[in-house]
Amino acid sequence: MEINNNARHELIRKAVGDSPGIRHADVVDHATRVWVDLAAHLTPLIGEAGFCALYGRAARLAAVADHWPVVLNGERSVGTLLLSIKNSLASIEPERAAAANLALLDSFTKLLAGLIGDGLTTRLLKTAWADRSEGNHNER
């Protein structure tokens, strides 16, 4: 049964933003920052291994669905995982990196919602991306 995930999709859209013509380095840095915020909020709840495992599954699903190269080395720490995300996105053109990041976030949050429910996932995303959902994309 498909969960109504409009709120989750809206949060992802707001967190990622839409900046056509943005420099590639900025696309990668912004995408990485979204993952840093998410990891900082979820890791205390599900642990590093849980976050990395969930991301690994999401990356595999997104790579198969969207045919984009994902480098997975069985990362066991969030720091290593975040560096891997940054390097993977930096290795492809900006438009493809932005699309890949959206696919990853959708896959990750869909898996999370399947585990803990859509309502709780939405609340966690709102908290993790509070500044982003309000249009404030500054570093914290």
Contacts in CASP RR format, 6 or more apart in sequence:
PFRMAT RR
TARGET T0000
AUTHOR 0000-0000-0000
METHOD contacts of the structure
MODEL  1
MEINNNARHELIRKAVGDSPGIRHADVVDHATRVWVDLAAHLTPLIGEAG
FCALYGRAARLAAVADHWPVVLNGERSVGTLLLSIKNSLASIEPERAAAA
NLALLDSFTKLLAGLIGDGLTTRLLKTAWADRSEGNHNER
3 113 0 8 1.000
3 114 0 8 1.000
3 117 0 8 1.000
3 118 0 8 1.000
4 118 0 8 1.000
5 109 0 8 1.000
5 110 0 8 1.000
5 113 0 8 1.000
5 118 0 8 1.000
7 118 0 8 1.000
7 119 0 8 1.000
7 122 0 8 1.000
8 109 0 8 1.000
8 110 0 8 1.000
8 113 0 8 1.000
8 118 0 8 1.000
8 121 0 8 1.000
8 122 0 8 1.000
8 125 0 8 1.000
9 106 0 8 1.000
11 122 0 8 1.000
11 125 0 8 1.000
11 126 0 8 1.000
11 129 0 8 1.000
11 133 0 8 1.000
12 102 0 8 1.000
12 105 0 8 1.000
12 106 0 8 1.000
12 109 0 8 1.000
12 125 0 8 1.000
14 129 0 8 1.000
14 132 0 8 1.000
14 133 0 8 1.000
14 135 0 8 1.000
15 34 0 8 1.000
15 37 0 8 1.000
15 105 0 8 1.000
15 125 0 8 1.000
15 129 0 8 1.000
15 132 0 8 1.000
15 133 0 8 1.000
16 30 0 8 1.000
16 31 0 8 1.000
16 34 0 8 1.000
16 98 0 8 1.000
16 101 0 8 1.000
16 102 0 8 1.000
16 105 0 8 1.000
17 132 0 8 1.000
17 137 0 8 1.000
19 26 0 8 1.000
19 27 0 8 1.000
19 30 0 8 1.000
21 94 0 8 1.000
22 30 0 8 1.000
22 94 0 8 1.000
23 94 0 8 1.000
24 90 0 8 1.000
24 93 0 8 1.000
24 94 0 8 1.000
24 97 0 8 1.000
25 90 0 8 1.000
27 89 0 8 1.000
27 94 0 8 1.000
27 97 0 8 1.000
27 98 0 8 1.000
28 86 0 8 1.000
28 89 0 8 1.000
28 90 0 8 1.000
28 97 0 8 1.000
29 86 0 8 1.000
30 137 0 8 1.000
31 85 0 8 1.000
31 86 0 8 1.000
31 89 0 8 1.000
31 97 0 8 1.000
31 98 0 8 1.000
31 101 0 8 1.000
32 82 0 8 1.000
32 85 0 8 1.000
32 86 0 8 1.000
32 89 0 8 1.000
33 137 0 8 1.000
33 139 0 8 1.000
34 101 0 8 1.000
34 105 0 8 1.000
34 129 0 8 1.000
34 132 0 8 1.000
35 82 0 8 1.000
35 85 0 8 1.000
36 82 0 8 1.000
37 128 0 8 1.000
37 129 0 8 1.000
37 132 0 8 1.000
37 140 0 8 1.000
38 108 0 8 1.000
38 125 0 8 1.000
38 128 0 8 1.000
38 129 0 8 1.000
39 51 0 8 1.000
39 78 0 8 1.000
39 79 0 8 1.000
39 81 0 8 1.000
39 82 0 8 1.000
40 128 0 8 1.000
41 124 0 8 1.000
41 127 0 8 1.000
41 128 0 8 1.000
42 51 0 8 1.000
42 112 0 8 1.000
42 124 0 8 1.000
42 128 0 8 1.000
43 51 0 8 1.000
43 78 0 8 1.000
45 124 0 8 1.000
46 54 0 8 1.000
48 76 0 8 1.000
48 77 0 8 1.000
48 78 0 8 1.000
49 76 0 8 1.000
51 78 0 8 1.000
51 81 0 8 1.000
52 74 0 8 1.000
52 75 0 8 1.000
52 76 0 8 1.000
52 77 0 8 1.000
52 78 0 8 1.000
52 81 0 8 1.000
54 108 0 8 1.000
54 111 0 8 1.000
54 112 0 8 1.000
54 115 0 8 1.000
55 75 0 8 1.000
55 81 0 8 1.000
55 85 0 8 1.000
55 104 0 8 1.000
55 108 0 8 1.000
56 72 0 8 1.000
56 74 0 8 1.000
57 111 0 8 1.000
58 104 0 8 1.000
58 107 0 8 1.000
58 108 0 8 1.000
58 110 0 8 1.000
58 111 0 8 1.000
59 70 0 8 1.000
59 72 0 8 1.000
59 104 0 8 1.000
59 107 0 8 1.000
60 70 0 8 1.000
60 72 0 8 1.000
61 107 0 8 1.000
61 111 0 8 1.000
62 68 0 8 1.000
62 70 0 8 1.000
62 100 0 8 1.000
62 103 0 8 1.000
62 104 0 8 1.000
62 106 0 8 1.000
62 107 0 8 1.000
63 69 0 8 1.000
63 70 0 8 1.000
65 103 0 8 1.000
65 107 0 8 1.000
66 99 0 8 1.000
66 100 0 8 1.000
66 103 0 8 1.000
68 92 0 8 1.000
68 96 0 8 1.000
68 99 0 8 1.000
68 100 0 8 1.000
68 103 0 8 1.000
69 88 0 8 1.000
69 91 0 8 1.000
69 92 0 8 1.000
70 88 0 8 1.000
70 100 0 8 1.000
71 84 0 8 1.000
71 87 0 8 1.000
71 88 0 8 1.000
71 91 0 8 1.000
72 84 0 8 1.000
73 80 0 8 1.000
73 84 0 8 1.000
75 81 0 8 1.000
75 84 0 8 1.000
85 104 0 8 1.000
88 100 0 8 1.000
89 97 0 8 1.000
89 100 0 8 1.000
89 101 0 8 1.000
90 97 0 8 1.000
92 100 0 8 1.000
109 121 0 8 1.000
109 125 0 8 1.000
112 121 0 8 1.000
112 124 0 8 1.000
113 119 0 8 1.000
113 121 0 8 1.000
113 122 0 8 1.000
114 121 0 8 1.000
116 124 0 8 1.000
126 133 0 8 1.000
131 137 0 8 1.000
131 138 0 8 1.000
131 140 0 8 1.000
END
